Amino acid sequence: MEMTRRVDQTGFGDLKIIQDSEAFCYGVDAVLLAGFTAEILQRTGKCPDRLMDLGTGNGIVPLILSHKTQIPALHGMEFQKANVCLAEESVRLNGLEGRIKLWHADVADVLAAWRRKRVDDFSGSDRGLEDGIVQKGKPECACGKETDQNVDAVQELIPEELRALKGCFDAVTSNPPYTKRQGGAVSTGSAKALARHETTADLSMFMELAALMLKEKGDLFMVHRPQRLVDLLVFGRKHRLEPKDMQLISGHEGEAPNLVLLHLVRGGGAELRVLPPFAIREPDGSYTARMMEIYEKEFREEE
């Protein structure tokens, strides 16, 4: 299918992004994640040397963080090749080749290579991989155990440079698919469906890989649905990611929250700070003062 491409202004300085209107374009949740990450890092006085964005899509989070922070090395990992190509074009368009690095890789493949276990036998998964979902590069022997050939097959899918980055990141961000897999495979022909639904990797796998990528005391920043909050906290503890900051976001004031921002620290102490909630939009549909602050725009009260 031919791309329907456009170049959009992000609203952050002169940053532009190339998007495909037929695919999954970034939304306010990615903007919230980048803003939350930048604010927590500023509050804690941290400036990571290296940050990874897991499931980076078209690269919007590393792009925004290149404007909001001084992080010298921003990485993004995405399993849809078309998205990686768009992200790389956006990096070149903004002259950020020396600062942003994109990787075409699957969370499930990298995780399998690093922990040398079968992905479809992952005990930490909230459901495990369902029957009928074919895992590329992970053949099974008759006894159901992983063989050396299987490990080699998975390793071949991982760029050599990426294999060396285990435990090398000071921070990780992630806006993973929100919809929990209910069984069966999502159509591989739908880029939007793949972006929204857990397919080869579920939430626990995203969090386990983030933990493996992080240095001790490294920071993980996530945006997800409040309905998955218990999963986020349980999987965090399972993978030594201790929740430190949480913020609930609603569409309009008085509505139930529909997004949660979460900051976790690998090997951190047990102490959760609940930040004040806020709404994205005013009753008339315009952005609230808080959202205008995140977008770095002046907010003018109506006279």
Backbone as CSV, one residue per row, in Angstrom:
resi,resn,N_x,N_y,N_z,CA_x,CA_y,CA_z,C_x,C_y,C_z
1,MET,0.841,-1.193,0.000,0.000,0.000,0.000,0.876,1.241,0.000
2,GLU,0.567,2.207,-0.847,1.361,3.420,-0.970,1.106,4.336,0.210
3,MET,2.161,4.937,0.715,2.036,5.826,1.857,1.357,7.132,1.471
4,THR,0.578,7.683,2.398,0.024,9.021,2.273,0.804,9.892,3.241
5,ARG,1.882,10.466,2.747,2.850,11.140,3.611,2.509,12.607,3.789
6,ARG,2.898,13.098,4.964,2.793,14.532,5.215,3.883,14.932,6.201
7,VAL,4.252,16.198,6.180,5.228,16.740,7.122,4.485,17.664,8.076
8,ASP,4.546,17.333,9.370,3.825,18.091,10.384,4.792,18.838,11.296
9,GLN,4.388,20.029,11.707,5.096,20.740,12.768,4.700,20.122,14.099
10,THR,5.672,19.854,14.968,5.353,19.252,16.262,4.894,20.289,17.283
11,GLY,5.268,21.545,17.067,4.979,22.578,18.053,6.101,22.765,19.048
12,PHE,7.146,21.966,18.931,8.303,22.082,19.824,9.464,22.674,19.038
13,GLY,9.677,23.963,19.221,10.692,24.647,18.438,10.400,24.496,16.957
14,ASP,11.432,24.193,16.189,11.277,23.995,14.744,11.167,22.524,14.360
15,LEU,10.970,21.652,15.332,10.928,20.225,15.042,9.761,19.865,14.134
16,LYS,10.072,19.085,13.105,9.057,18.566,12.191,9.078,17.044,12.239
17,ILE,7.968,16.441,11.840,7.891,14.987,11.805,7.168,14.551,10.543
18,ILE,7.687,13.500,9.922,7.050,12.931,8.727,6.121,11.812,9.191
19,GLN,4.865,11.883,8.757,3.878,10.881,9.168,3.140,10.341,7.949
20,ASP,2.588,9.160,8.144,1.751,8.525,7.130,0.328,8.539,7.659
21,SER,-0.555,9.278,7.027,-1.916,9.433,7.525,-2.707,8.132,7.476
22,GLU,-2.213,7.131,6.703,-2.885,5.833,6.656,-2.402,4.910,7.777
23,ALA,-1.329,5.307,8.448,-0.787,4.509,9.542,-1.196,5.152,10.864
24,PHE,-0.518,4.743,11.941,-0.854,5.242,13.271,-0.027,6.484,13.564
25,CYS,-0.628,7.667,13.485,0.066,8.916,13.784,0.084,9.136,15.302
26,TYR,1.079,9.872,15.770,1.224,10.041,17.212,0.085,10.892,17.787
27,GLY,-0.174,10.677,19.074,-1.240,11.407,19.752,-0.723,12.115,20.989
28,VAL,-1.661,12.634,21.766,-1.297,13.425,22.937,-0.614,12.582,23.994
29,ASP,-0.851,11.268,24.017,-0.207,10.419,25.023,1.312,10.430,24.883
30,ALA,1.813,10.460,23.641,3.263,10.530,23.429,3.821,11.871,23.906
31,VAL,3.065,12.938,23.685,3.477,14.268,24.150,3.516,14.297,25.675
32,LEU,2.498,13.701,26.312,2.459,13.630,27.766,3.641,12.838,28.310
33,LEU,3.965,11.714,27.663,5.081,10.892,28.107,6.396,11.659,28.044
34,ALA,6.627,12.352,26.941,7.865,13.122,26.796,7.929,14.248,27.824
35,GLY,6.797,14.936,28.026,6.775,16.016,29.008,6.999,15.512,30.426
36,PHE,6.358,14.392,30.775,6.509,13.776,32.093,7.960,13.366,32.317
37,THR,8.562,12.756,31.321,9.955,12.322,31.419,10.875,13.511,31.671
38,ALA,10.716,14.562,30.871,11.574,15.739,31.004,11.411,16.398,32.378
39,GLU,10.171,16.467,32.866,9.922,17.118,34.149,10.496,16.322,35.316
40,ILE,10.328,14.994,35.297,10.878,14.171,36.380,12.405,14.231,36.376
41,LEU,13.008,14.164,35.193,14.467,14.248,35.116,14.968,15.592,35.645
42,GLN,14.252,16.657,35.318,14.648,17.978,35.816,14.485,18.057,37.331
43,ARG,13.376,17.524,37.853,13.123,17.567,39.297,14.161,16.781,40.080
44,THR,14.574,15.625,39.519,15.545,14.773,40.215,16.992,15.161,39.915
45,GLY,17.178,16.129,39.034,18.523,16.586,38.710,19.314,15.608,37.867
46,LYS,18.607,14.725,37.138,19.288,13.734,36.316,19.358,14.181,34.855
47,CYS,20.475,13.880,34.213,20.580,14.057,32.764,21.212,12.784,32.197
48,PRO,20.384,11.851,31.747,20.913,10.571,31.252,21.879,10.765,30.088
49,ASP,22.872,9.899,30.029,23.760,9.879,28.866,23.090,9.166,27.697
50,ARG,22.236,8.172,28.023,21.646,7.358,26.963,20.226,6.957,27.369
51,LEU,19.262,7.219,26.468,17.857,6.885,26.712,17.326,6.068,25.549
52,MET,16.520,5.038,25.868,15.874,4.202,24.857,14.367,4.380,24.933
53,ASP,13.719,4.550,23.771,12.263,4.582,23.692,11.798,3.279,23.059
54,LEU,11.129,2.432,23.851,10.663,1.129,23.374,9.300,1.263,22.708
55,GLY,9.201,0.757,21.467,7.973,0.907,20.699,7.825,2.340,20.243
56,THR,8.866,2.853,19.625,8.958,4.294,19.353,8.045,4.782,18.245
57,GLY,7.436,3.864,17.471,6.547,4.297,16.384,7.314,5.117,15.367
58,ASN,6.834,6.333,15.107,7.528,7.189,14.139,8.569,8.099,14.789
59,GLY,8.958,7.775,16.024,10.066,8.472,16.666,9.704,9.757,17.378
60,ILE,8.430,9.982,17.660,8.016,11.268,18.214,8.608,11.527,19.602
61,VAL,8.686,10.511,20.468,9.187,10.761,21.824,10.666,11.165,21.811
62,PRO,11.558,10.433,21.124,12.951,10.915,21.047,13.050,12.304,20.413
63,LEU,12.221,12.588,19.428,12.264,13.908,18.808,11.920,14.998,19.814
64,ILE,10.825,14.825,20.560,10.433,15.837,21.540,11.490,15.961,22.635
65,LEU,12.037,14.822,23.090,13.053,14.870,24.139,14.345,15.525,23.659
66,SER,14.601,15.484,22.356,15.781,16.185,21.833,15.631,17.690,22.019
67,HIS,14.380,18.150,22.105,14.098,19.573,22.329,14.016,19.901,23.814
68,LYS,13.397,19.026,24.598,13.128,19.314,26.002,14.300,19.019,26.937
69,THR,15.246,18.188,26.511,16.353,17.783,27.375,17.691,17.949,26.657
70,GLN,18.749,17.735,27.424,20.107,17.769,26.868,20.679,16.371,26.710
71,ILE,19.831,15.336,26.733,20.316,13.961,26.617,21.086,13.804,25.300
72,PRO,22.345,13.405,25.348,23.161,13.370,24.134,22.855,12.212,23.188
73,ALA,22.394,11.069,23.735,22.162,9.884,22.899,20.749,9.366,23.142
74,LEU,19.866,9.587,22.172,18.473,9.149,22.236,18.274,8.015,21.240
75,HIS,17.723,6.899,21.727,17.501,5.730,20.879,16.005,5.430,20.814
76,GLY,15.588,4.800,19.723,14.217,4.336,19.599,14.200,2.965,18.958
77,MET,13.376,2.061,19.489,13.273,0.711,18.941,11.836,0.445,18.530
78,GLU,11.655,-0.064,17.306,10.316,-0.261,16.732,10.322,-1.498,15.850
79,PHE,9.238,-2.296,15.902,9.222,-3.540,15.128,8.542,-3.395,13.770
80,GLN,7.862,-2.271,13.501,7.291,-2.049,12.173,8.299,-1.258,11.321
81,LYS,8.793,-1.911,10.282,9.855,-1.323,9.464,9.436,0.001,8.844
82,ALA,8.191,0.119,8.395,7.735,1.369,7.776,7.841,2.533,8.754
83,ASN,7.528,2.285,10.021,7.638,3.331,11.032,9.090,3.730,11.255
84,VAL,9.980,2.754,11.263,11.404,3.045,11.442,11.911,3.927,10.306
85,CYS,11.493,3.608,9.079,11.923,4.404,7.917,11.433,5.840,8.024
86,LEU,10.177,6.031,8.446,9.641,7.378,8.628,10.405,8.117,9.718
87,ALA,10.677,7.420,10.826,11.406,8.040,11.932,12.807,8.466,11.489
88,GLU,13.475,7.618,10.725,14.818,7.958,10.246,14.778,9.181,9.326
89,GLU,13.739,9.280,8.505,13.593,10.462,7.653,13.393,11.724,8.481
90,SER,12.591,11.605,9.545,12.350,12.757,10.410,13.633,13.178,11.117
91,VAL,14.443,12.203,11.533,15.728,12.510,12.167,16.608,13.301,11.207
92,ARG,16.678,12.850,9.965,17.492,13.558,8.973,16.912,14.942,8.673
93,LEU,15.596,15.037,8.589,14.944,16.317,8.301,15.294,17.367,9.347
94,ASN,15.436,16.926,10.601,15.734,17.854,11.693,17.221,17.953,12.016
95,GLY,18.053,17.271,11.225,19.493,17.345,11.436,19.949,16.728,12.751
96,LEU,19.282,15.633,13.172,19.576,15.011,14.464,20.261,13.653,14.323
97,GLU,20.901,13.415,13.179,21.541,12.110,12.942,22.585,11.772,13.998
98,GLY,23.275,12.769,14.538,24.310,12.508,15.526,23.785,12.311,16.934
99,ARG,22.462,12.439,17.095,21.897,12.378,18.441,20.819,11.308,18.615
100,ILE,20.082,10.995,17.551,19.004,10.014,17.626,19.348,8.808,16.764
101,LYS,19.262,7.622,17.354,19.542,6.371,16.666,18.302,5.489,16.714
102,LEU,17.848,4.987,15.553,16.671,4.124,15.468,17.096,2.688,15.214
103,TRP,16.340,1.760,15.840,16.597,0.331,15.683,15.337,-0.358,15.193
104,HIS,15.489,-1.213,14.170,14.373,-2.046,13.724,14.516,-3.396,14.410
105,ALA,13.743,-3.603,15.469,13.823,-4.850,16.235,12.532,-5.029,17.020
106,ASP,12.235,-6.289,17.330,11.034,-6.669,18.057,11.382,-6.884,19.530
107,VAL,10.570,-6.322,20.423,10.780,-6.526,21.865,10.902,-8.008,22.193
108,ALA,10.030,-8.828,21.595,10.045,-10.264,21.875,11.363,-10.904,21.450
109,ASP,11.900,-10.492,20.290,13.150,-11.071,19.801,14.330,-10.689,20.693
110,VAL,14.412,-9.407,21.047,15.528,-8.954,21.882,15.453,-9.620,23.250
111,LEU,14.259,-9.682,23.808,14.087,-10.314,25.108,14.469,-11.787,25.073
112,ALA,14.037,-12.498,24.028,14.369,-13.918,23.899,15.872,-14.122,23.776
113,ALA,16.526,-13.252,23.025,17.973,-13.380,22.851,18.717,-13.129,24.155
114,TRP,18.225,-12.190,24.954,18.928,-11.829,26.181,18.674,-12.795,27.329
115,ARG,17.491,-13.348,27.417,17.257,-14.257,28.542,17.302,-15.720,28.134
116,ARG,17.507,-16.009,26.837,17.726,-17.366,26.341,16.645,-18.337,26.808
117,LYS,15.395,-17.886,26.722,14.257,-18.744,27.031,13.241,-18.596,25.917
118,ARG,12.347,-19.578,25.789,11.321,-19.491,24.770,10.352,-18.370,25.106
119,VAL,10.064,-17.485,24.143,9.144,-16.385,24.366,7.755,-16.903,24.705
120,ASP,7.344,-18.000,24.078,5.982,-18.489,24.311,5.872,-19.331,25.571
121,ASP,6.916,-19.348,26.409,6.862,-20.046,27.679,7.260,-19.096,28.791
122,PHE,6.914,-17.804,28.636,7.335,-16.761,29.560,6.402,-16.729,30.761
123,SER,6.926,-17.146,31.909,6.092,-17.242,33.105,5.698,-15.884,33.649
124,GLY,6.448,-14.807,33.306,6.122,-13.486,33.829,5.069,-12.776,33.026
125,SER,4.612,-13.323,31.911,3.617,-12.671,31.066,2.249,-12.716,31.712
126,ASP,1.439,-11.658,31.458,0.112,-11.639,32.044,-0.807,-12.658,31.388
127,ARG,-0.521,-13.034,30.123,-1.295,-14.094,29.490,-0.394,-15.129,28.839
128,GLY,0.788,-14.711,28.449,1.626,-15.589,27.635,1.187,-15.450,26.189
129,LEU,1.986,-15.878,25.272,1.617,-15.786,23.871,0.567,-16.827,23.541
130,GLU,-0.410,-16.404,22.748,-1.553,-17.258,22.475,-1.271,-18.241,21.339
131,ASP,-1.995,-19.338,21.345,-1.903,-20.274,20.241,-2.327,-19.590,18.960
132,GLY,-1.668,-19.919,17.895,-2.042,-19.358,16.604,-1.220,-18.153,16.215
133,ILE,-0.416,-17.616,17.120,0.457,-16.504,16.780,1.825,-17.073,16.459
134,VAL,2.240,-16.959,15.249,3.498,-17.546,14.812,4.631,-16.606,15.162
135,GLN,5.652,-17.114,15.836,6.796,-16.310,16.229,7.940,-16.540,15.261
136,LYS,8.317,-15.492,14.553,9.398,-15.620,13.577,10.719,-15.916,14.279
137,GLY,11.499,-16.800,13.698,12.840,-17.037,14.182,12.921,-17.764,15.503
138,LYS,11.827,-18.375,15.968,11.855,-19.070,17.242,11.321,-20.492,17.084
139,PRO,11.912,-21.319,16.216,11.400,-22.668,16.002,11.517,-23.509,17.254
140,GLU,10.603,-24.437,17.409,10.548,-25.282,18.574,10.925,-26.703,18.189
141,CYS,11.646,-27.404,19.059,11.918,-28.809,18.801,10.728,-29.634,19.286
142,ALA,10.728,-30.909,18.993,9.570,-31.749,19.302,9.277,-31.801,20.790
143,CYS,10.305,-31.661,21.626,10.090,-31.742,23.069,9.600,-30.432,23.652
144,GLY,9.506,-29.375,22.817,9.013,-28.081,23.292,10.070,-27.238,23.972
145,LYS,11.335,-27.641,23.908,12.399,-26.876,24.541,13.191,-26.115,23.502
146,GLU,13.758,-25.014,23.960,14.558,-24.203,23.051,15.899,-24.887,22.794
147,THR,16.355,-24.855,21.558,17.638,-25.444,21.213,18.637,-24.349,20.906
148,ASP,19.924,-24.727,20.783,20.943,-23.750,20.411,20.624,-23.112,19.070
149,GLN,20.053,-23.927,18.147,19.695,-23.381,16.838,18.628,-22.298,16.978
150,ASN,17.682,-22.484,17.914,16.654,-21.474,18.122,17.266,-20.173,18.608
151,VAL,18.172,-20.276,19.575,18.826,-19.090,20.098,19.597,-18.383,18.991
152,ASP,20.304,-19.149,18.181,21.053,-18.563,17.078,20.117,-17.856,16.103
153,ALA,18.951,-18.481,15.835,17.997,-17.872,14.906,17.501,-16.540,15.432
154,VAL,17.221,-16.466,16.736,16.772,-15.206,17.330,17.894,-14.176,17.301
155,GLN,19.111,-14.606,17.659,20.247,-13.686,17.680,20.460,-13.029,16.326
156,GLU,20.234,-13.768,15.250,20.436,-13.221,13.913,19.476,-12.076,13.612
157,LEU,18.337,-12.029,14.318,17.364,-10.962,14.097,17.748,-9.670,14.809
158,ILE,18.734,-9.722,15.697,19.104,-8.580,16.512,20.388,-7.950,15.979
159,PRO,20.375,-6.660,15.643,21.615,-6.012,15.203,22.717,-6.180,16.244
160,GLU,23.925,-6.436,15.781,25.039,-6.736,16.686,25.258,-5.614,17.696
161,GLU,25.149,-4.354,17.238,25.348,-3.233,18.153,24.299,-3.234,19.258
162,LEU,23.050,-3.584,18.902,21.980,-3.598,19.883,22.195,-4.681,20.926
163,ARG,22.757,-5.818,20.512,22.998,-6.915,21.453,23.928,-6.478,22.582
164,ALA,24.816,-5.511,22.294,25.807,-5.078,23.284,25.262,-4.033,24.252
165,LEU,24.002,-3.621,24.075,23.465,-2.523,24.873,22.693,-2.975,26.110
166,LYS,22.762,-4.241,26.456,22.101,-4.728,27.658,22.698,-4.040,28.883
167,GLY,21.834,-3.442,29.691,22.277,-2.776,30.905,23.050,-1.499,30.683
168,CYS,22.868,-0.863,29.522,23.669,0.311,29.176,22.878,1.626,29.167
169,PHE,21.578,1.578,29.483,20.761,2.786,29.388,20.483,3.376,30.771
170,ASP,20.566,4.692,30.841,20.250,5.403,32.077,18.746,5.595,32.232
171,ALA,18.027,5.615,31.104,16.581,5.815,31.144,15.936,5.115,29.959
172,VAL,14.692,4.686,30.162,13.881,4.085,29.108,12.499,4.726,29.164
173,THR,11.928,5.029,28.005,10.549,5.475,27.910,9.771,4.452,27.094
174,SER,8.462,4.378,27.325,7.667,3.440,26.537,6.191,3.826,26.552
175,ASN,5.610,3.826,25.362,4.171,3.985,25.156,3.710,2.701,24.468
176,PRO,3.603,1.597,25.235,3.331,0.295,24.619,1.885,0.182,24.151
177,PRO,1.573,-0.836,23.355,0.184,-1.042,22.935,-0.728,-1.163,24.155
178,TYR,-1.897,-0.505,24.101,-2.785,-0.472,25.252,-3.704,-1.692,25.344
179,THR,-4.074,-2.262,24.209,-5.103,-3.295,24.202,-4.507,-4.662,24.485
180,LYS,-4.978,-5.271,25.563,-4.511,-6.587,25.966,-5.001,-7.637,24.986
181,ARG,-4.089,-8.522,24.596,-4.452,-9.555,23.646,-5.500,-10.495,24.247
182,GLN,-6.551,-10.768,23.489,-7.612,-11.659,23.940,-7.573,-13.007,23.233
183,GLY,-6.544,-13.232,22.447,-6.421,-14.497,21.713,-6.488,-14.266,20.228
184,GLY,-5.697,-15.048,19.474,-5.668,-14.900,18.033,-4.709,-13.803,17.624
185,ALA,-4.379,-13.767,16.340,-3.408,-12.807,15.837,-4.104,-11.596,15.261
186,VAL,-3.499,-10.421,15.498,-3.965,-9.194,14.875,-3.450,-9.157,13.446
187,SER,-4.263,-8.670,12.538,-3.878,-8.627,11.129,-2.550,-7.915,10.944
188,THR,-1.615,-8.599,10.312,-0.306,-7.989,10.067,-0.381,-6.911,8.998
189,GLY,-1.520,-6.785,8.315,-1.663,-5.766,7.289,-2.138,-4.439,7.829
190,SER,-2.479,-4.366,9.115,-3.005,-3.147,9.699,-1.979,-2.523,10.626
191,ALA,-1.345,-1.439,10.169,-0.345,-0.769,10.997,-0.978,-0.173,12.240
192,LYS,-2.188,0.344,12.120,-2.870,0.940,13.271,-3.200,-0.120,14.314
193,ALA,-3.690,-1.277,13.857,-4.032,-2.351,14.795,-2.789,-2.864,15.510
194,LEU,-1.683,-2.985,14.782,-0.446,-3.469,15.391,0.061,-2.494,16.444
195,ALA,-0.152,-1.196,16.212,0.303,-0.191,17.169,-0.556,-0.185,18.427
196,ARG,-1.821,-0.576,18.303,-2.761,-0.486,19.427,-2.861,-1.769,20.238
197,HIS,-2.566,-2.932,19.625,-2.776,-4.220,20.276,-1.457,-4.919,20.600
198,GLU,-1.426,-5.599,21.742,-0.296,-6.461,22.050,-0.269,-7.595,21.022
199,THR,0.868,-7.793,20.392,0.985,-8.854,19.387,2.107,-9.801,19.797
200,THR,3.322,-9.563,19.331,4.426,-10.463,19.671,4.888,-10.286,21.110
201,ALA,4.676,-9.098,21.689,5.119,-8.828,23.057,3.983,-8.206,23.858
202,ASP,3.830,-8.637,25.112,2.807,-8.059,25.971,3.443,-7.078,26.952
203,LEU,2.622,-6.518,27.844,3.080,-5.473,28.753,4.227,-5.942,29.644
204,SER,4.114,-7.132,30.200,5.172,-7.634,31.076,6.495,-7.779,30.325
205,MET,6.431,-8.166,29.061,7.653,-8.314,28.262,8.296,-6.960,27.981
206,PHE,7.473,-5.937,27.710,8.015,-4.590,27.543,8.758,-4.173,28.810
207,MET,8.149,-4.456,29.971,8.745,-4.016,31.227,9.984,-4.838,31.578
208,GLU,9.980,-6.123,31.257,11.167,-6.937,31.510,12.331,-6.470,30.647
209,LEU,12.057,-6.177,29.366,13.136,-5.716,28.497,13.660,-4.368,28.969
210,ALA,12.759,-3.482,29.392,13.197,-2.188,29.923,14.131,-2.394,31.114
211,ALA,13.771,-3.315,32.002,14.612,-3.588,33.174,15.987,-4.104,32.763
212,LEU,16.030,-4.965,31.741,17.308,-5.500,31.274,18.151,-4.433,30.583
213,MET,17.507,-3.466,29.955,18.235,-2.394,29.285,18.814,-1.381,30.272
214,LEU,18.129,-1.212,31.425,18.508,-0.165,32.360,19.717,-0.535,33.218
215,LYS,20.506,0.474,33.537,21.518,0.351,34.567,20.803,0.305,35.929
216,GLU,21.509,-0.125,36.964,20.956,-0.069,38.311,20.642,1.387,38.658
217,LYS,19.461,1.615,39.219,18.926,2.934,39.547,18.527,3.722,38.304
218,GLY,18.447,3.046,37.159,17.968,3.701,35.948,16.465,3.926,36.003
219,ASP,15.972,4.856,35.187,14.581,5.302,35.240,13.775,4.779,34.059
220,LEU,12.569,4.301,34.352,11.604,3.907,33.320,10.395,4.829,33.410
221,PHE,9.997,5.382,32.265,8.830,6.259,32.178,7.831,5.636,31.210
222,MET,6.571,5.503,31.655,5.562,4.848,30.829,4.263,5.636,30.826
223,VAL,3.513,5.504,29.731,2.138,5.990,29.671,1.265,4.797,29.285
224,HIS,0.134,4.643,29.971,-0.751,3.514,29.706,-2.161,3.874,30.155
225,ARG,-3.051,2.896,30.139,-4.426,3.086,30.588,-4.535,2.768,32.086
226,PRO,-5.342,3.527,32.836,-5.531,3.227,34.269,-6.057,1.816,34.512
227,GLN,-6.783,1.258,33.541,-7.302,-0.107,33.692,-6.176,-1.131,33.847
228,ARG,-4.967,-0.782,33.403,-3.823,-1.697,33.498,-2.882,-1.312,34.640
229,LEU,-3.334,-0.430,35.535,-2.446,0.058,36.591,-1.954,-1.062,37.491
230,VAL,-2.844,-1.982,37.865,-2.415,-3.096,38.719,-1.345,-3.921,38.008
231,ASP,-1.552,-4.191,36.712,-0.543,-4.929,35.949,0.788,-4.181,35.947
232,LEU,0.745,-2.871,35.728,1.967,-2.073,35.692,2.739,-2.190,37.007
233,LEU,2.029,-2.111,38.119,2.684,-2.164,39.421,3.205,-3.570,39.729
234,VAL,2.390,-4.579,39.420,2.796,-5.958,39.685,3.996,-6.358,38.829
235,PHE,3.933,-6.070,37.526,5.046,-6.415,36.639,6.289,-5.603,36.989
236,GLY,6.085,-4.350,37.420,7.222,-3.544,37.830,7.985,-4.199,38.970
237,ARG,7.262,-4.578,40.018,7.909,-5.232,41.158,8.571,-6.543,40.733
238,LYS,7.903,-7.295,39.859,8.452,-8.586,39.409,9.821,-8.409,38.760
239,HIS,9.977,-7.303,38.021,11.220,-7.076,37.277,12.123,-6.041,37.957
240,ARG,11.928,-5.860,39.287,12.763,-4.951,40.092,12.644,-3.501,39.641
241,LEU,11.480,-3.126,39.174,11.198,-1.753,38.791,10.229,-1.175,39.822
242,GLU,10.747,-0.333,40.704,9.936,0.183,41.804,9.235,1.484,41.407
243,PRO,7.896,1.538,41.529,7.155,2.764,41.175,7.555,3.920,42.092
244,LYS,7.823,5.073,41.486,8.251,6.246,42.249,7.314,7.441,42.072
245,ASP,6.761,7.643,40.875,5.847,8.754,40.602,4.702,8.260,39.738
246,MET,3.480,8.731,40.041,2.301,8.367,39.247,1.422,9.591,39.078
247,GLN,0.854,9.752,37.880,-0.047,10.869,37.615,-1.185,10.403,36.717
248,LEU,-2.410,10.722,37.103,-3.599,10.347,36.337,-4.078,11.530,35.511
249,ILE,-4.470,11.242,34.262,-4.873,12.272,33.302,-6.282,11.958,32.804
250,SER,-7.135,12.966,32.740,-8.483,12.796,32.192,-8.656,13.673,30.965
251,GLY,-9.656,13.323,30.144,-9.912,14.123,28.955,-10.415,15.511,29.307
252,HIS,-11.374,15.592,30.244,-11.938,16.843,30.729,-12.041,16.797,32.245
253,GLU,-12.030,17.945,32.877,-12.144,17.997,34.328,-13.450,17.346,34.782
254,GLY,-13.357,16.525,35.814,-14.525,15.836,36.343,-14.757,14.468,35.741
255,GLU,-14.067,14.159,34.644,-14.200,12.839,34.019,-13.244,11.839,34.670
256,ALA,-13.576,10.561,34.526,-12.669,9.515,35.009,-11.364,9.569,34.217
257,PRO,-10.220,9.304,34.855,-8.938,9.319,34.132,-8.922,8.278,33.013
258,ASN,-8.294,8.632,31.901,-8.143,7.667,30.808,-6.688,7.419,30.435
259,LEU,-5.755,8.063,31.147,-4.333,7.819,30.961,-3.645,7.851,32.321
260,VAL,-2.579,7.071,32.454,-1.745,7.130,33.649,-0.289,7.232,33.219
261,LEU,0.438,8.130,33.860,1.873,8.285,33.662,2.567,7.679,34.872
262,LEU,3.600,6.870,34.619,4.263,6.154,35.703,5.774,6.231,35.543
263,HIS,6.443,6.545,36.641,7.907,6.583,36.693,8.364,5.500,37.657
264,LEU,9.230,4.608,37.190,9.757,3.515,38.002,11.277,3.557,37.968
265,VAL,11.899,3.040,39.004,13.363,3.023,39.099,13.833,1.588,39.323
266,ARG,14.789,1.160,38.526,15.344,-0.197,38.679,16.129,-0.284,39.984
267,GLY,15.661,-1.159,40.876,16.329,-1.315,42.161,16.089,-0.162,43.116
268,GLY,15.026,0.612,42.878,14.727,1.754,43.742,14.059,1.333,45.038
269,GLY,14.029,2.261,45.992,13.369,2.006,47.259,11.858,2.114,47.121
270,ALA,11.133,1.572,48.101,9.674,1.542,48.052,9.087,2.868,48.539
271,GLU,8.743,3.727,47.595,8.115,5.005,47.928,7.454,5.560,46.674
272,LEU,6.124,5.647,46.679,5.380,6.130,45.520,4.825,7.516,45.797
273,ARG,5.123,8.440,44.912,4.607,9.803,44.992,3.482,9.950,43.978
274,VAL,2.269,10.302,44.460,1.122,10.484,43.578,1.001,11.975,43.259
275,LEU,1.209,12.321,42.003,1.187,13.718,41.577,-0.244,14.183,41.317
276,PRO,-0.492,15.490,41.393,-1.847,16.000,41.169,-2.345,15.630,39.767
277,PRO,-3.594,15.159,39.654,-4.151,14.843,38.332,-4.468,16.125,37.567
278,PHE,-4.614,15.997,36.274,-5.053,17.151,35.484,-5.812,16.693,34.251
279,ALA,-6.499,17.645,33.630,-7.299,17.366,32.433,-6.590,17.901,31.200
280,ILE,-6.871,17.277,30.065,-6.245,17.681,28.804,-6.958,18.873,28.179
281,ARG,-8.296,18.873,28.235,-9.055,19.896,27.507,-10.066,20.624,28.401
282,GLU,-10.315,21.861,28.013,-11.377,22.671,28.619,-12.727,22.229,28.046
283,PRO,-13.839,22.671,28.654,-15.157,22.315,28.114,-15.361,22.691,26.654
284,ASP,-14.698,23.770,26.199,-14.858,24.194,24.803,-13.949,23.432,23.836
285,GLY,-13.177,22.467,24.350,-12.311,21.663,23.500,-10.888,22.160,23.392
286,SER,-10.614,23.355,23.898,-9.248,23.881,23.850,-8.395,23.210,24.928
287,TYR,-7.082,23.292,24.769,-6.186,22.710,25.757,-6.234,23.496,27.069
288,THR,-6.076,22.775,28.182,-5.999,23.416,29.489,-4.660,24.127,29.637
289,ALA,-4.564,24.951,30.697,-3.311,25.660,30.957,-2.161,24.678,31.159
290,ARG,-2.443,23.547,31.802,-1.388,22.541,32.039,-0.886,21.962,30.723
291,MET,-1.802,21.678,29.806,-1.380,21.149,28.511,-0.621,22.197,27.702
292,MET,-1.039,23.447,27.790,-0.310,24.504,27.090,1.110,24.627,27.635
293,GLU,1.265,24.396,28.945,2.594,24.416,29.542,3.454,23.285,28.989
294,ILE,2.858,22.094,28.863,3.596,20.945,28.323,4.002,21.210,26.877
295,TYR,3.100,21.847,26.116,3.392,22.195,24.728,4.269,23.439,24.601
296,GLU,4.622,24.032,25.760,5.501,25.206,25.809,4.883,26.387,25.077
297,LYS,3.577,26.540,25.217,2.859,27.648,24.590,2.270,28.545,25.662
298,GLU,2.189,29.831,25.354,1.630,30.791,26.291,0.124,30.578,26.402
299,PHE,-0.376,30.579,27.630,-1.814,30.410,27.865,-2.412,31.769,28.198
300,ARG,-3.412,32.169,27.419,-4.081,33.475,27.643,-5.504,33.253,28.100
301,GLU,-5.809,33.745,29.284,-7.176,33.668,29.774,-8.057,34.590,28.947
302,GLU,-9.279,34.144,28.682,-10.209,34.983,27.933,-10.629,36.158,28.801
303,GLU,-10.684,37.338,28.186,-11.068,38.541,28.915,-12.583,38.566,29.091
